[in-house]
Amino acid sequence: MSNFAKESKKMLEKEVINFERTVIVGIVTQNQSEEKLTEYLDELEFLTYTAGGEVIKRFSQKLEKPNPKTFLGTGKMDEISLYIKEKNISTVIFDDELSPSQQKNISKILDCKVLDRTNLILDIFAQRAETSYARTQVELAQCQYLLPRLSGMWTHLERQKGGIGLRGPGETEIETDRRIVRDRIALLKEKIKTIDKQMSVQRGNRGAMVRVALVGYTNVGKSTLMNVISKSEVFVENKLFATLDTTVRKVVIKNLPFLLSDTVGFIRKLPTQLVDSFKSTLDEVREADLLLHVVDISHPDFEEHISSVNQILQDIKSNDKPTIMVFNKIDAFKNQEIENDDLITEKTAKHYTLEEWKLTWMSNVGKKNTLFISATNKENFEEFREKIYESVRKVHITRFPYNKFLYPDYKDAVEKE
């Protein structure tokens, strides 16, 4: 078990909560090695904990490709079925998205609640949504996920009534359910359009101030960083997706004001329904002048997290914006370095020191665009503030070139550029 999984297990033991007993399932394929599956299942376990579940056991199977009917082979399904009956397991969670038919077949075999990663993430979003707008966005994503999976969830229209004026094909139960969900989706989309217009007006009213957006994988410390920079009190918790609603604060460094926004965290295999429904939230990223890409350097898979975030930024056409890489949690990373010194193992990238990491691809990014900090301990924070000030000032000069009060040395600054 990785350090990441061990930490989440310690958190489980500390909190006195009635967690739902669950098992998690994944597969090893030609495109997904055993090591990669372990990383994904570690993350799935943390997602399960965030949603209120306790992972009792993990199941995995090597397959060329998922079984189109039951995702797993018959023997493995029987093994899981026997285990959940013996151990009183209430929920089985699959790491990959299940097709509607797979979910239906698996539910019949296991006779318990069956979820996939997408469903789990949507459930966490539903728990975390605080504002009316966030709840509307999450409900839209849930309805879009539910629509193809409707298969006789209720039996109130199982048989059509006979009698005068009531003969004929009528409307079947599944058609009624789908119509209800489609109508709800249309209503939610209209509601979101209205709120999007309001938020667009709000963004327009902010004037020409420079906008800086915090982006990054979920649980990397964006909200903690936001609180330290802006001296605000954004909700912070060591769980995934603690922040759903975008928070915007005015920040002043030295004599230079700018707007800083804290956005929803990204994750691998992010459901497409959420990307679509959280369009307006992501507009804060699209309209930003500068991105602070926050990375949890203490996480063993931080390089893959960077790739995932970059892919989503590319999807929303924001990958060409000026970006500063902010490697956070160096305090936790240094503690790991001490632990690694005691290990007698073959040295891999997972055992690099901070200085060794800086000599890798990070050196190609350039010192100008890379920072190493600890938001919790405010380590290297003056360097961080100075770098943000320089980057915001550069944008500000191009936008307000004749502000002599802010830029008495404007001509010198332009020549340096």
N, C-alpha and C positions, 0 to 999 in steps of 0.2 A: 504494500500500500504506500502511495506517495505521501510526502509531507503535507501536500494540499488536502488529501483525503483524511490524514490523521488530525489535522487542525479542525476540520469540520466535525469529526467524530468527538473531539474534545469539547467542542461547543455544544454538541448534543447532550453530553454527559452533565454539563454545567446547568443547563436549563431544565426546569421541571415542567414539562409540557407533555400532554398525551399525544404522542406522535403516532401516525398511522403506520402500521407494519407493512413494509413493501419489499419487493425484490426487483432488481433491475436486470435488463437483458440486452445483450449486444452480440454482434457477429464479427468474425474475422474473415475477410475476403481478400481477393487479389489486390484490391485498391485500399484495404484497411488492415494494417499489420496488427499483431497482438499487442505490441507496445502502444500503437496509436489508439487501439480499443481501450486499453487501460486508462489512457489520458481522458478519453471521452467519458468513460464510466465514472472516473473521479469527479468530473464536472457534473455529470448526471446525478451523482450522489449528493453533491452540494445543492443542485437545483431541487432535488427531492426534499432535502432538509429545509430549504428556504420555503417550500410549499407546505411544510408541516408533516413530513414523512420521515421515517427511520428505515434505512436500508438494512435488512437482515442478511441478505445474501445476494451475490452476483452470479448470473448464469451467462455463459458464452458458448458459441459453437463455430467451428470452421466450416464455411460453405463457399462454393464458387460464386453463388448469388443467392439472395433471399428466396425462400420458398414462396411462390406467388399466392398460395392458399393460406398458409399459416406462418409465414416468415421464417420459422425454424423447422427442423426435421421432426418427424413423428416421435422418435425416441426421446429427443430433448423436451418436446412438449409434454410427454407423459411424465418425465422426470420432474419438470416444474409443477405439473398438476399434483403429483404426489406430495411434493414438498410443501406447497401452499396449504394443503389439507392438514398435514401433520403439524405445521408450525402456525396455523391460524393467520395466514397472510391475507390481507384485505385488498391489496393493489399490486398489479404487475406493470412495470413501466419499461417500455422499449426505447432504446437510444435513437433509433431511426423512425422516420414518419411511416406509419402504417397506412395501407390503402383501406378504403371503407370495407371491402370484402375481407381483408386480412383481420381487421379489428373485430368484425362480426364473427368470423370463424374461431378466432382465438378466445373470444368471450364465451362462446358455447363450450369449448373444450375445458377451459380453466374455471368457469363458473365464478368469476370474480371481476372486479373493476379492472379494465385494461386501458392503459394510456400510452401515448407515445411522447417523444420529446416536445413536439409542437404543442400538443394538448397541455403538457405540464407547464411550459413557458407561458401559455395563454392563461392558465389558472393562476400563476404567480402574478402576472400583470393584473388580473382581476382583483386579487387580494390587495395589491399595492396602489391601485388607482384611487386617488383621493378626491380630485376635482371632477366636476361634471364632464369636462372635456375629455379627461383621461378615461373616465368610465365609458363614455360614448365611443371612443377609439377602440377600447378593448372589446366592447360588446360587438362592434362591427367585425373585428377580426374573428371573434368566436363564432358569429353567425356564418361568416364565409367559410370557416373550417367545418362547421356543423352541416351545412347544406348538402354536400355530397354523401354525408354519413347517416342521413335520416333513413331509418329502416323499421318502421312500425314501432316507434317509441311509446305510443299510446294505443289503446284498443277501443276508444269510444266510438269510432266510426267503422268498426270491423265489418258490420253488415248493414246494408242500406235498408231502411224501413220500406215496407210495402204499403199499398193502399191507393186510394184515388189521388191522382196528381203526383204520386211519388214513385211511379214505376220508371224504369230506364236505368242507364248505367250510373247516373249520379256522379259523385266525386269520391274517389277512394281515399283512404286514410293518409297514405303517403303523399298523394297529390295535395291534400289539404295542408299537411304539415309543411311541405315545400313552399306552397303559396304563402303561408303565414311567415315563414323565414325570409322569403324573397321580399315580401312587403316590408318586413322589419329592416332588411338591409337597405332598401331604397329610402326608407324614412331616416335611418341613421346617416346615410350618405348626404342627404339634404341638410340634416342638422349639422354635420361636420363642415359642409360648404359654408353655412351661415357663420359658424365660429371661425373658420379659416379667414373669411372676409374681415371679421372683427379683429383677429390677430394681425392680419396684414396691415390694417389701419393703424394698430398699435405700434407695429414695427416702423411704419412710415412716420409716425409722430415722434419717434426717437431722434429725428433729425439726422444730421450727417455725422454723428459721433462714431468713432471707430468701434467695430464690434469684434469681440474675441470669443470664440466658442471652445469649451472643454469637450473633447471627444476621447473615446477609448473604450476598451473592453469593460464589461460590467465588473464592479467590485475592485477597481484599481485605485480608488481614492480620489475620484474627481470631486465629489461633494465635500470631502475633508479639505481639499485644496481650495475649493470655492469659499468655504467658511473662513479659512486663514487669510486669503487675499482680500475678500470683501468685508470681513468682520461681520458676517451674517450668521444665521442659524439654520442652514439647510439640513434636512433630516439625514443622518448618517447612521449606517448599521452594517455590520460585517455579514451581509447577506447579498445575494444576487438581486439586481434590479431594485435597490432601495429607492432610487430616484426614477420616477416616470414623467412627472411634469417638468417642463423646462423652467428653470429659475433664472431670471435676468437681474443683475445688480450693477449699479454704477460704482466704478472703482476709480480712485485717483492715486496715481503713483507720482511722487514729487508734485509737479503742477499740472500733470497731464491726465484728463478724465477719459475714460472709455467704458463701454458696456461689456460685461462678462456674463456669458450664459452657460449654465450647467445642463447638459443634455442627457437623454436616456442612454444607458450603456448598451454596447453591442455584444453579440455572442456568436459563437460558431453555430452553424445550422439555424440562423435566425429565421423564424417563419416568415414567408413572403407576405402573409396576411398582415403581419405587424408592420412591415416596411410600408405597405400601402396605407394602412389606417393611421400610422403615425407620421404621415407626410408633413403635416404642418409643424410638428415637433422638429422634424429634420430640416425644415425650412430655416431654422435658426442657424444650422450648420451651413446650408447653402448660401445664406446671405452674410455670413461672417467674413471679415477682412483678414483674420488670422486664426489659425487653428492651433490649439495646444493639445497634442496627441499624448495623453497620459498613459504610461505603461507601468504595470506592476512587475518590476525587475526581479522580485523575489519568487515569482511564480515560475515553476519549471518549464511551462509552455509559453513563455511571454513572446517568443519570436512568432509562434503561430497566431497568437492573439493580435500581434501587429499586422500580420497578413490578412486576418479576418476583418479588422477595422478598415484597412486600406481597400479591401474588396468592396465593402459597403459604401465607403466614400466614393469609390469609382462608380458604383451603381447609382448613387444620387448626384453624380457629376460634380463632386467637390474635391477630387483628388489633386487638382492643380493649384490649390490655394497655398499661400505661404504657411508653412507648418513648422512648429518647434516640437521636437521629441522630448518629452519630460519623463525621465525614468524615475518613478516614485518608489517609496518603501525601501530605500537603500539600507535603513537600519535593520530591517528584517533580513535583507540579503547578507549583510555582514555577519549576522548571527548564524546564517546557514554556512558561511565560509568557515567559521570556527568549528561547526559540526563536521564539515567535510575534511578538515585537517586531521580529524581523528580516524577517518575511514581509510582503510588500506585497500583501495580499489583502482582499477584502471581509470586514468583521468580522461573525462569526456567534457563536452561543452557544459554539461550540467554541474561540473565541478570547477568551472572558471571562477577566478576572483574578479572583482569589479574592474581592476586595472587591466586584466587580461581581456575582458569583454570590450573595453574601450579601444583595444588594439585590433579588434575584428572589424566587421562591416560597419560598426558604429563610427569608426574613424573616417569612413567614406562620407558619412552624413555631414561631417564637419562640426568643429567645435561651436560654430556660430548657431547651429540648429539643434544642439544636444545639451540637455541639462540633467544632472543627477541630484535628486533631492529626497528629503523625507518630510512629507506634509505634516505628519503627526509631531515630529520632534523639531520641525522648522530648520532642518539641517540644510546648509547651502542656500538659505532662503534669500539672503541679500543678493547673491549672484542671480537667482531666479527673477527677483523683482527688477534688477538692472536690465536683464535680457528682455523682459516683457516691455519695460519702458522704452528701450531702444527700438524694438520692433514696432510698437504702437506709434512711436514718434515718427518713424519712417513713413507710415501710412498717413499720419496726421499732416506731415509736411506737404505731401502731394495733394491733400484735400484742402488745406488752408495755408497756401504758400505765403501769404502776406501778413500772418499774425505775428507782428514784431514783439508782442508781449511774451508769447510762448517761445518764439524762435528769434532771439536777437542775433544769433549767429547763422541765420538761414543760408546766406550765400556760401559760407564755409561748409555748411552741412551738405549743400547740393554738390559742391565741388568734390567733397569726399566720396559721395555716392557715385 
